[in-house]
Amino acid sequence: MAVSIEELTMNAWPAQQTVVHGGWLLRLAEGYTKRANSVHPFYAGDESEAALKRKIEACEAFYCRAGQDTIFKLTPFAPAGLDRLLESRGYVLASPSRVMLLTDFANLRKPPYQRSEITIECEDRLSYSWLDHMCAFSGIPSCHEGAAARIMHAITMKTGYFTLYVDREPAACGLGVLEGEYVGLYDIATAPAFRGRGLGERLIRRMLQWAAGGGATRSYLQVAQSNGAANRLYARLSFEELYPYWYRIKKRPNG
């Protein structure tokens, strides 16, 4: 299951360019998000240390030509010894995270009680107002908005862009990507002034309602281990860790 979920995450968040090298996927997207600008050592089998070194060097040359740092996304099913080898080559550990799977989809998709001051709107394609809200709530610099938009426009799966309003003021947002029986929850963010009010839970419940209407029966999301508030929310909603992942980063020369 874990490998299948990992494939879903890449479909839901496509890179602008992908190169296949010996079973590894090398992805580029103008540097916006590590998951769209990293090596995914996916399908390779058992390899010698010498073979891994040659492939790492090829990846480093690829990202150097692109003017980007070399980043590897690592999971428990990456080639044995790769993490240790990257560390020995000066790659720094970054962004330990987890993929979480919802264990009680049927219960959570039930709507919460209604509150007259709260409305939630869903758009089936990206709007620049939604993008502005997401970047503002998440603290993403405006210089990355163009790259973010290009990634989202490239999503080929069914999408739902959600905005939660409190007294007509945008307060939270999220993106749902539906593929088969799974819905991936992305970019769940609440405006700083509205945090701590339970809006994230209300938003997620509405997103799961939408997904269930499209045939979904399961849900996954990705979250940084350092994000305590988000991890507590997801655990309360019956999301459980399926597998961890992390990044190894090596700065390009003069980068």
C-alpha positions as CSV (number, residue, x, y, z in Angstrom):
1,M,0.0,0.0,0.0
2,A,2.7,2.5,0.9
3,V,4.3,2.4,-2.6
4,S,0.8,3.0,-4.1
5,I,0.2,6.0,-1.9
6,E,3.6,7.4,-2.8
7,E,2.6,7.2,-6.5
8,L,-0.6,9.0,-5.7
9,T,1.3,11.8,-4.0
10,M,3.3,12.4,-7.2
11,N,0.3,12.3,-9.4
12,A,-1.4,14.8,-7.1
13,W,1.6,17.2,-7.0
14,P,3.1,16.9,-10.5
15,A,6.5,18.4,-11.4
16,Q,6.9,20.5,-14.5
17,Q,9.6,18.2,-15.8
18,T,10.4,14.6,-14.9
19,V,13.4,12.5,-16.0
20,V,13.7,8.8,-15.4
21,H,17.2,7.5,-14.5
22,G,17.6,3.9,-13.7
23,G,14.3,3.6,-11.9
24,W,14.7,7.0,-10.1
25,L,12.5,9.9,-10.9
26,L,14.2,13.3,-11.1
27,R,11.7,16.1,-10.8
28,L,11.9,19.8,-11.4
29,A,9.4,22.6,-10.8
30,E,11.2,25.9,-10.5
31,G,12.3,25.1,-7.0
32,Y,8.8,25.3,-5.5
33,T,8.4,22.6,-2.9
34,K,11.0,19.9,-2.2
35,R,8.7,17.1,-3.3
36,A,8.4,18.5,-6.8
37,N,12.2,19.3,-7.0
38,S,13.8,16.1,-5.8
39,V,15.0,12.7,-6.7
40,H,12.5,9.9,-5.9
41,P,14.4,6.6,-5.8
42,F,11.4,4.6,-6.6
43,Y,11.7,1.5,-8.7
44,A,15.3,0.4,-8.5
45,G,16.2,-2.9,-7.0
46,D,19.2,-4.0,-5.0
47,E,22.3,-2.2,-6.2
48,S,25.9,-2.1,-5.3
49,E,27.4,0.9,-3.5
50,A,29.4,1.7,-6.6
51,A,26.2,1.7,-8.7
52,L,24.4,4.0,-6.2
53,K,27.4,6.4,-6.3
54,R,27.2,6.6,-10.1
55,K,23.5,7.3,-10.0
56,I,23.9,10.0,-7.3
57,E,26.6,11.7,-9.3
58,A,24.3,11.7,-12.4
59,C,21.6,13.3,-10.2
60,E,24.0,15.9,-8.9
61,A,25.0,16.8,-12.5
62,F,21.3,17.0,-13.5
63,Y,20.4,19.4,-10.8
64,C,23.6,21.5,-11.2
65,R,22.7,22.0,-14.8
66,A,19.2,23.1,-13.7
67,G,20.7,25.6,-11.2
68,Q,19.2,23.9,-8.2
69,D,20.4,22.1,-5.1
70,T,20.3,18.3,-5.2
71,I,17.5,16.9,-3.0
72,F,16.6,13.3,-2.4
73,K,13.2,12.3,-1.0
74,L,13.7,9.2,1.0
75,T,11.2,6.6,2.4
76,P,11.6,3.3,4.1
77,F,11.4,1.6,0.7
78,A,14.3,3.5,-0.8
79,P,17.3,1.4,-1.8
80,A,19.2,0.0,1.2
81,G,22.2,2.0,2.1
82,L,21.2,5.1,0.1
83,D,20.5,7.3,3.1
84,R,23.8,6.4,4.7
85,L,25.7,7.0,1.5
86,L,24.1,10.4,0.9
87,E,25.0,11.4,4.5
88,S,28.6,10.4,3.9
89,R,28.6,12.7,0.8
90,G,27.6,15.7,2.8
91,Y,23.8,15.6,2.3
92,V,22.0,17.3,5.2
93,L,18.8,15.8,6.7
94,A,15.8,18.1,6.3
95,S,12.1,18.1,6.9
96,P,11.3,14.8,8.6
97,S,7.7,14.2,7.7
98,R,5.0,11.5,7.6
99,V,2.3,10.2,5.3
100,M,-0.9,9.6,7.3
101,L,-3.9,7.5,6.3
102,L,-7.4,8.1,7.6
103,T,-8.7,5.0,9.5
104,D,-12.4,6.1,9.9
105,F,-13.4,7.7,6.7
106,A,-17.1,7.0,7.0
107,N,-17.5,8.7,10.3
108,L,-15.3,11.7,9.6
109,R,-17.1,12.6,6.3
110,K,-20.3,13.3,8.3
111,P,-20.9,17.0,8.3
112,P,-20.4,18.9,11.6
113,Y,-23.2,21.0,13.1
114,Q,-23.9,24.1,11.2
115,R,-22.8,27.6,12.3
116,S,-24.4,30.5,10.5
117,E,-21.2,32.6,10.4
118,I,-19.2,29.9,8.6
119,T,-19.5,29.0,4.9
120,I,-17.3,26.8,2.8
121,E,-17.0,27.2,-0.9
122,C,-15.5,24.7,-3.4
123,E,-14.1,25.5,-6.8
124,D,-13.2,22.7,-9.2
125,R,-10.2,24.5,-10.6
126,L,-7.6,26.9,-9.3
127,S,-8.5,30.5,-8.9
128,Y,-6.0,33.2,-8.2
129,S,-8.0,34.4,-5.2
130,W,-7.7,30.8,-3.7
131,L,-4.0,30.9,-4.5
132,D,-3.5,34.2,-2.8
133,H,-5.3,33.0,0.3
134,M,-3.3,29.8,0.5
135,C,0.1,31.6,0.1
136,A,-0.9,34.2,2.7
137,F,-2.1,31.7,5.2
138,S,0.9,29.5,4.7
139,G,3.5,32.3,4.6
140,I,4.6,31.5,1.1
141,P,6.4,34.4,-0.6
142,S,4.6,36.0,-3.6
143,C,7.6,35.1,-5.8
144,H,6.6,31.4,-5.7
145,E,3.0,32.0,-6.7
146,G,3.6,31.5,-10.4
147,A,5.4,28.2,-9.8
148,A,2.6,27.0,-7.5
149,A,0.0,27.9,-10.0
150,R,1.8,26.0,-12.8
151,I,2.0,22.9,-10.6
152,M,-1.7,23.1,-9.8
153,H,-2.8,23.7,-13.3
154,A,-0.9,20.6,-14.3
155,I,-2.9,18.3,-12.0
156,T,-4.9,15.9,-14.2
157,M,-7.0,14.4,-11.4
158,K,-10.3,15.7,-10.1
159,T,-9.6,18.7,-7.8
160,G,-11.5,20.7,-5.2
161,Y,-10.2,24.0,-4.0
162,F,-11.9,24.8,-0.7
163,T,-12.1,28.2,1.1
164,L,-13.7,28.5,4.6
165,Y,-15.2,31.9,5.4
166,V,-16.0,33.3,8.8
167,D,-18.5,36.2,8.5
168,R,-17.5,36.4,4.8
169,E,-13.8,36.7,5.7
170,P,-11.5,34.0,4.2
171,A,-10.1,32.1,7.2
172,A,-8.9,28.7,6.0
173,C,-8.3,26.8,2.7
174,G,-7.4,23.4,1.4
175,L,-6.9,21.3,-1.8
176,G,-8.4,17.9,-2.3
177,V,-7.1,15.7,-5.2
178,L,-9.3,12.6,-6.0
179,E,-7.8,9.6,-7.7
180,G,-9.7,6.3,-7.6
181,E,-10.9,5.5,-4.0
182,Y,-8.3,7.9,-2.5
183,V,-8.5,11.6,-1.8
184,G,-5.3,13.4,-0.9
185,L,-5.6,16.5,1.3
186,Y,-3.1,19.3,0.5
187,D,-2.3,22.8,1.5
188,I,-4.6,22.8,4.6
189,A,-3.9,26.2,6.1
190,T,-5.7,28.6,8.4
191,A,-5.1,32.3,8.6
192,P,-3.1,33.2,11.8
193,A,-6.0,35.3,13.2
194,F,-8.4,32.3,13.1
195,R,-6.2,29.5,14.4
196,G,-7.3,27.5,17.5
197,R,-11.0,27.7,16.6
198,G,-11.5,24.2,15.2
199,L,-11.8,25.5,11.6
200,G,-9.3,23.0,10.2
201,E,-11.5,20.1,11.4
202,R,-14.6,21.7,9.8
203,L,-12.8,22.2,6.6
204,I,-11.5,18.7,6.4
205,R,-14.9,17.2,7.1
206,R,-16.3,19.2,4.2
207,M,-13.5,18.1,1.9
208,L,-14.2,14.5,2.8
209,Q,-17.9,15.0,2.1
210,W,-17.0,16.3,-1.4
211,A,-14.6,13.4,-2.0
212,A,-17.1,10.8,-0.9
213,G,-19.5,12.2,-3.5
214,G,-16.8,11.5,-6.1
215,G,-16.4,7.8,-4.9
216,A,-13.6,8.2,-2.4
217,T,-13.5,5.8,0.6
218,R,-10.0,6.5,1.8
219,S,-7.9,9.6,2.5
220,Y,-4.2,10.4,3.0
221,L,-2.2,13.5,3.7
222,Q,1.4,14.5,4.3
223,V,2.6,16.6,7.3
224,A,5.9,17.7,8.7
225,Q,6.8,16.0,12.0
226,S,7.7,19.4,13.5
227,N,4.2,20.7,12.9
228,G,2.8,19.9,16.3
229,A,-0.6,21.5,15.9
230,A,-1.3,19.8,12.6
231,N,-0.2,16.4,13.9
232,R,-2.5,16.7,16.9
233,L,-5.4,17.7,14.7
234,Y,-4.9,14.8,12.3
235,A,-4.4,12.3,15.2
236,R,-7.7,13.5,16.7
237,L,-9.4,12.9,13.4
238,S,-8.2,9.3,13.3
239,F,-5.4,9.8,10.8
240,E,-2.5,7.4,11.5
241,E,1.0,7.3,10.3
242,L,1.5,5.0,7.3
243,Y,5.2,5.6,6.7
244,P,7.8,8.4,7.4
245,Y,9.8,10.2,4.8
246,W,12.5,12.8,4.9
247,Y,14.8,14.7,2.6
248,R,18.6,14.8,2.1
249,I,19.9,18.1,0.6
250,K,23.3,19.0,-0.9
251,K,23.8,22.6,-1.8
252,R,25.1,23.1,-5.4
253,P,28.6,24.6,-5.7
254,N,28.4,28.4,-5.1
255,G,24.7,27.9,-4.4
